[in-house]
Amino acid sequence: MSRSDAPAEAGHTRRWRIITVAAAISFMSFFDLSVINVMLPSIERTLSAGNGAVQWVVSGYSLMFALALVPAGRLGDAKGRRHALLLGLALFVAASTMAGTAGSGTMLVVARLMQGAAAGVLVPQITALVEELFQPEQRGRPFGVLGATASVATAVGPVIGGLILALGGVENGWRLVFLSNIPIGVVAALLVWRRFPAKPPSGRTDHRPDLTGTLLLGAGIMLVILPVLQREQWKGLLPWLLVPIGFGVLVAFRSWETSDARRHPPVFDFRLLTHRTYRLGLLLGFFYYAGFTSLPLIFSLHLQYGLHRDPLHTGLTIAPFAVGSALGALLGGRHVERLGRPLISIGLVTVMVSLAVMTALTSFAGTTFSVVNAFPLLLAGVGSGLVITPNNTLTLSQVPKPDAGSAAGMYRTMRQVGSAVGLAMITATLLGAVAANDGSWSTALRYALGVEVGIVTAALLTNLADIIGSRRQPSAPAP
């Protein structure tokens, strides 16, 4: 059997070998998204980086991640998952080398932007592989494994990062974290070359990129997010005029993608939005990631700057979240086909309850703070797993197979844009509240958690709207 025939003819064992390698790549991508949380004080001291550079080190990764997802999904549709993954791994290894040897804050910011773009190339290929290798009724388990992997990577990043920082010290610990990606990336590339199918999915003959659409999408997202990221450096109201300009560019993007003047397959296929479950799933993903992604970051900032805990203590405090995320993702993948969207509502309510409990515990200090928040963090992790994996499965359930890459890219883009906006907004709430309350980090954390509860509530309302719509008009599965 040739590699090109693998998607159609691969047996159970080979399919799961591919998913195992894909999960390892996903882990690396999301690990680097979260590990930065405990490395900020060390980076700030070593490179004498200002607040602007530190902000871009955190948010730049998410931003470039979002911008790369849609064109990367189209690239995988056109050239095949193996070629796209090899390209992403090469870029990720190069960026990690640059980050690990950075001599200035500017160089580190550039490296993080490259890392985010590389992760944006890798992740949509992984999601689309599940669509191509498994029938709709079989996707719950592989999505559960990938969801658990992403959740664990995001949550244990601070734990592993704190341990490496404790062993390597302030000067070299954070560099070792970045450099550890090099051997992992090389081994992953070798496995991708040997095991992954090379031939792209059939069904389309024109794979030329829509460069105009790609540029309009990237420019629109950048203009909307840039004032949020630069809020500390750009004072006054004038920079916020970029936000309506950005929305105007996104309107122009939509017009271009649906016009007859476009001669190539669209970057963002708006026909997919005719499916209610897909449309509301995108919106839910945006809201949830806007409210959820910042939780480890604001806890890390509170612990390190407010309570003066070291990186290892900070990472261990968030460890229960890792355990809960893994359990929730596996449970979500196992039961999503039977319970559907009501399972997501259970997860969202669980997250909201845990955030409310954390808000009530913000006045505790020292080790007591870490101990009393262990169970709420575990509960938040379980709830998150019950949201992320099922929403991934159900949102893509109506997407035709030839559109798997672009649909996955659109879905991931909405999530990562939400993540970038949420990181900037909730971090601004935290730091602004510190300044406004005479340096009281416990008060600031309470305000930040309150904003998270509000955003997660919006995600719950979106999911309830889909449940109500499903009862009125049942959806047909994807062809």
Buried (B, 14 or more C-beta within 10 A) or exposed (E): EEBEEBBEEBEEEBBBBBBEBBBBBBBBBBBBBBBBBBBBBBBBEBBEBEEBBBBBBBBBBBBBBBBBBBBBBBBBBBBBBBBBBBBBBBBBBBBBBBBBEBEEBBBBBBBBBBBBBBBBBBBBBBBBBBBBBBEBEBBBBBBBBBBBBBBBBBBBBBBBBBBBBBEBBEEBBBBBBBBBBBEBBEEBBEBBBEBBBBBBBEEEEEEEBBEBBBBBBBBBBBBBBBBBBBBBEBEEEEBEEBBEEBEEBBEBBBEBBEEEEBEBBBBBBEEBEEBBBBBBBBBBBBBBBBBBBBBBBBBBBBBBBBBEBBBBBBBBBBBBBBBBBBBBBBBBBBBBBEBBBEBBBBBBBBBBBBBEBBBEBBEBEEEEBBEBBBEBBBBBBBBBBBBBBBBBBBBBBBBBBBBBBBBBBBBBBBBBBBBBBBBBBBBBBBBBBBEEBEEBBBBBBBBBBBBBBEBBBBBBEBBBBBBEBBEEEEBEEBE
